Amino acid sequence: IRIPKVVDWVGFEGEYPKDLAQFENWEGQGHSVTDYLAFTKAKLTSDHQKLALAPPAFALKDQGYRADRNLVRVIDRFFKIAREEPRLVAVFPYYWYAPNEKTARRGLLDQPRSTLRDAYKRFGKCFLSRFEARTCRDY
């Protein structure tokens, strides 16, 4: 399958990896998230086409809605890809909003102060610096 030239942005999603082992063997398919990004990039048909990522951005109820350290490590890998891939123009946190307490996941927006939310804020500033003629050593 090739991405039609009329499509400007393309990305992929699935059950997001919860630890680095799953990052390297996403959905048990024997390929890493980096591999899937390369597969997607290879299907682009025009120089104007750009890529988007949607890293995980939720905390689990059974962990008291704390951002799991493994998840922070996983999004650090997504952030590294985003900093290094020149065709990547957007990063959308997956699971941004959870409207009530009954859900098993709490989205990033619902975490007023967390390690995960702080990591996204630092990364956002760094990622945007690519487009503002500023530099970013690390987020």
Steps between C-alpha positions, in 0.01 A plus 500: 500500500626848416381822665309705236656837415186683616572393861711758685563332837510133592569302815407172663364382830427184691514369853784711623804343659505516880870425540819503295476129414162564337644808328756271336244226419179695449180297525713182494562540127879494519539865395574811702311828490801635309451223241134592455592864453753398233237281328255792500763744374586263214136512384499879456472606136576872511753732665219714646368207708579512872484259792319511834545297820257432782697376802315370807382764748298336775532371854329183618241488777650187658823698554322785675511698172873560540703513181693177487878541466498241222253713306719809542793299359285394205395856417864607530565263207212655303641846579845394377345388169311830475815706554693305236238455225486811277168401336325475835284807558252397768491308826152432637482353850293183481226498763493869577168515685299263720163653595435320829654313792347167393747452218803274551723764341547866573601710204785749503262795528354346818839481670548847650855431613686186398836383375338406170332838452826681590687287244247594230531870584881493478487303177242736348728797556793312353305373199362844419849649515571312172263740327611817678869517410595414857692202625405238753769297672253280682143534611 
